[in-house]
Amino acid sequence: MGRLELRLRVAEELRFFLPQRHRDGEFHTVSDAASPLGHVVRSAGVPRTEVGSLLANGTPVPSSHRPDDGDVVEVHPVGRPQRPPTLPPRFLLDVHLGALARRLRLVGLDTAYDNDRDDPSLVDQANAEDRVLLSQDRGLLHRTNLRSGAYVRGTQPDEQLDDILDRFLPPLAPWTRCTSCNGELSPVSKTDIDDLLESGTRASYDTFAQCRACGRLYWPGAHHERLTAIVTAAQRTVAAAAAEG
């Protein structure tokens, strides 16, 4: 089977996926003639979920395109905002992103998360439920049967939240989802839950919501100011991204 030599030019936003020796973004690579361009780019280190467009010698081509020897291939990132499989989007997070999952739920986004799931079951769930699989595991995002995924940028949960909101520009509905189980919250009368409240809580608060799925109660307690700051920052991120778009 013939071998091809290609020249790859990778956009700056994607270069951190590349081996250190290729971080300047332009390098030669060798491929067999039967390999489609998408496979060549994945082999270079860039997950297909992060590739927006491919150009061969300046002409847009699909990932299934088979390049010719000497082609110059340009790799561009997914455009923002990105359209998810469903509107509003639904997310599924891998086991390492629990703090991000709670933040996404806090701002009202349908976010599935379990801290004990393997890669095949995550991909199966994401595909079955039309969810965007969020991960920092490049190997997981390289899986060819994954329909929709996204690499989460940032090391801190607040940075990660900003990245996902900027990328997908989802409509927010703060304080409507259980941060523990993702169930929907409903207002509940204090008298209806009186027997579930500690005496201090009963004396200090009058406004409550309850998860329809797990029954957990919510009220504006000691952490409310910190959570409100997260919500406010999220709304600003979405507003700024919408203005730019």
N, C-alpha and C positions, 0 to 999 in steps of 0.2 A: 504494500500500500504506500502511495506517495507521501512525501513529507513536504510541508509548506513552511516558509518563513514569513511571518507577519510582523508588522510594526504596530504596536498598540499605543494609543494616546488616551490616557485615562484622566477624566476631569478631576480637578483638585479636591472636590468634595468626597471623592471615592478613593483617594490614594492611600488613606490609612488602612484600607483592606489589603494592600499589596505588601509583598515582602520588602524589607528595608532597602534592599538593593534596587528596587524599582520605584521608590517613593518620589522620584522626580516626575513620574507620570508618563514617561515615554521610553519604550524599550522594545527589543525584538523578542519574539517568542516563536517556538516551533510547534507545529500541529500536524496531525495526519490529515490527508485530503478529505476524509469522510466525516470529519467532525464539524458540526454546525457552529456558527459563531458564538452562540450562547454558551456552548460547552467550553470554547476557548477562553471566554471571559471568566467563567466560573473557575476554570483551572488556574487562571491568573490570581484568583483570590476574591473576586467581587461577587457577592451573592446576587442571584438573578432578581431578587426582590428589590434590589437597590438600583438596578439598571433601568433608565428611562428610555433611552434611544441609542441606537447603534448606527454608525455611518461607516461605509466601506468606500474609500477613495472619495469621500465627500457626499456620497449618495446614501440616503436612509435605507436600511435593510432590516428585515426581521431577525430574531434570534436564530431562526432555523436556516438562515442563509449560510451557504458554504463558500468561504472565501477562496480567492486565488492566490497563488504564490506572489509575494511581494506587496500584497494589499496593505494599505494604511487604514487601520481601524480606530475610530473614535468611540469612546465609551462615555456616555453622559448619564447623570443621575436622574432619578424619578423627579418629575416636576412637582412643585408645591403650589397650591394644595393638591393632594392626590385624591382621586375619587375611590372610595372603598367599595367593597362588593355590595353593601347595603347602606341605605340612608334612613335614619342615622346609623353610623358605623357601630359594629359590635366587635369587641376585642377579646383576645385570649392571651394570657401572659404565661411565660414559662416560670419554673419554680424559683428563679432568682430575682423576680421582680415584684415581690409582695408589697413593698412600700409604694411602688408606682400603681399597683392595682387598687390600693386603698384610695389614692389620690384621684384616680380616674372615676371611681365610684362616687367619691365625694362631690365631684362636679357633675354627676348625673349620667355618666356613660356606662353602658351595658358592658361589664367587664368580668369575664370568667377567669377564675384563678384557683389553683389547687397546688399546695406545696409538696405534692408527692405524685408527680406524673412523669412518665418517660416520653421520649421524643416521638415514637410512632403514635401514641395515643393523643398527643397534642396535635399532631398533623391531622389525624382522623377527626378530632373534634372541630378543629378550625374549618376543615372542608365541609363537614356535615352541617355546621351551624352558620356557614358563611361569615366566619369571624376572621379578623386580621390577627395573625399570630405575631405577637411582639416578643422580641428576644435580642440578647446580645451574644447568642451562640451562633456563630457563623455556619457551623456545620448543620445546625437545625434549619437555617434559612436556605442552605444549599439543596435541601431535599427536593427532588424534581417533582414529587407528587403534591407539594404544598401549593395551594392555589393563591393564597394571599398572605403576605407577611411583611414585616418591616423591622429593620435593625434599629434598636433604641440607642440614640446618642446621649452621652452624658454619664457621669459617674454618680451624681447625687439625684435622689428622687425628684426634686423640684426641677432640675435641669432636664431630666427625662420627660417629665410632664410637659414642659415647654416644647420639647422637640416633637412629641406626638400631637399636641394641639396645633403647632405650626404646620405639621405635615398634612394632617387630615382635616383641619378646620371644622371640627364637629360642633353641632349645636349643644350648648351646655344647659343643664337643668340641675343646678346645685341643690343639695339637701334632699334629693328625691330617691336615693338608693342607699341600701344598707352597706356600709363599708366592710362589714364582716362577711356577708354571704351574697351580695349583689341583688338581693330582693328589693322590691319597690316599697317605699315608705308611704304611710298614710297618716294624716293627723288623727290623734286620739284624745278623747276627753280625759282629763285628769281623774275624774270620778270613776271612769271605767277601768282604770289601772291602779287605783288607790292601794289595793292590796299587794301590788308588785313593787311599790316604792319604799325606799329607805326613809326614815323619818326626816333626815336632813334634806333629802331631795324633795320630799313632799312639802316641806316648809319653805324651800327656797325658789322653786320653779313652778310655773303654771302651764307652759307650752311644751307639748310632747308629740312625738311621732313614733310609730311602731312599724317594724318590718312585717310585711304580709307573709313572708316565707318562714323566717325563723323566730319571729316574735320579739326580737331585740328592741328595747326602748331607746329613744334619743331625745335629748333636751339640750338647751344651750348652757352647758356646764363649764367646768374649769378650763377646758381646752378650746372653747368656742372662739376666742380671739385669734388663736394660732390658726385654726381651721378657716376662719373667715379670711385671714390674710392669704391663705393658699387659694381660696376661691376667687378672691379679688384679683390676684396675680394671673390666674388662669383666664379670667374674663378679659383682662387687658391683653394677654397674649393672642387670644382669638380675635379680638377687635383689631389689633395691630396687623395680624396676618391677613385679615379680611380687607383692610384698607390698602395693603400692598398689592393684594390680588386684584 
